[in-house]
Amino acid sequence: MLALNEREKKALLVEVKWKDLSEREARGILKSLERKSELVGAGRVGTFLRPGG
């Protein structure tokens, strides 16, 4: 999912998984989102990982 704030030139990229992930899988998804953020010119990347449960 991608949300854009054109006025502030910010973007939010989100990926939701409805299953348990290993830490390795989760980090791979974060890396993929970082690459996607570069494609849309999102600039600085911050990450937030919320474990299920």
Backbone hydrogen bonds in HBPLUS format (Angstrom, degrees):
<---DONOR---> <-ACCEPTOR-->    atom                        ^
c    i                          cat <-CA-CA->   ^        H-A-AA   ^      H-
h    n   atom  resd res      DA  || num        DHA   H-A  angle D-A-AA Bond
n    s   type  num  typ     dist DA aas  dist angle  dist       angle   num
A0014-VAL N   A0001-MET O   2.87 MM  13  5.03 162.1  1.91 144.5 149.2     1
A0003-ALA N   A0012-LEU O   2.88 MM   9  5.06 156.4  1.94 145.1 152.8     2
A0012-LEU N   A0003-ALA O   2.80 MM   9  5.06 154.1  1.87 149.1 156.1     3
A0005-ASN N   A0010-LYS O   2.79 MM   5  5.10 164.4  1.82 158.8 156.0     4
A0009-LYS N   A0005-ASN O   2.77 MM   4  5.62 111.9  2.24 139.7 159.1     5
A0010-LYS N   A0005-ASN O   3.04 MM   5  5.10 157.1  2.09 136.6 142.2     6
A0026-ALA N   A0022-SER O   3.00 MM   4  6.28 164.7  2.02 155.2 159.2     7
A0027-ARG N   A0023-GLU O   2.90 MM   4  6.10 161.7  1.93 152.3 156.9     8
A0028-GLY N   A0024-ARG O   3.02 MM   4  6.21 148.5  2.12 143.0 151.7     9
A0029-ILE N   A0025-GLU O   3.03 MM   4  6.37 150.6  2.12 147.9 155.3    10
A0030-LEU N   A0026-ALA O   2.99 MM   4  6.32 158.8  2.03 149.9 155.7    11
A0031-LYS N   A0027-ARG O   2.93 MM   4  6.14 155.7  1.99 145.7 152.1    12
A0032-SER N   A0028-GLY O   3.00 MM   4  6.23 153.0  2.08 142.7 149.9    13
A0033-LEU N   A0029-ILE O   2.93 MM   4  6.25 154.5  1.99 150.8 157.6    14
A0034-GLU N   A0030-LEU O   2.93 MM   4  6.21 149.5  2.02 146.6 155.2    15
A0035-ARG N   A0031-LYS O   3.06 MM   4  6.40 155.0  2.13 147.4 153.2    16
A0036-LYS N   A0032-SER O   2.98 MM   4  6.29 157.5  2.04 147.5 153.9    17
A0037-SER N   A0033-LEU O   2.86 MM   4  6.08 148.2  1.96 145.2 153.8    18
A0038-GLU N   A0034-GLU O   3.21 MM   4  6.52 143.8  2.35 141.9 150.4    19
A0038-GLU N   A0035-ARG O   3.17 MM   3  5.24 125.3  2.49  95.6 109.0    20
A0039-LEU N   A0035-ARG O   3.25 MM   4  6.64 145.2  2.38 141.8 151.0    21
A0039-LEU N   A0036-LYS O   3.07 MM   3  5.06 120.4  2.44  93.8 108.8    22
A0040-VAL N   A0036-LYS O   3.24 MM   4  6.63 143.8  2.38 146.8 155.4    23
A0042-ALA N   A0037-SER O   2.83 MM   5  5.06 175.0  1.83 155.2 154.0    24
A0041-GLY N   A0038-GLU O   3.20 MM   3  4.95 155.5  2.26  96.1 103.3    25
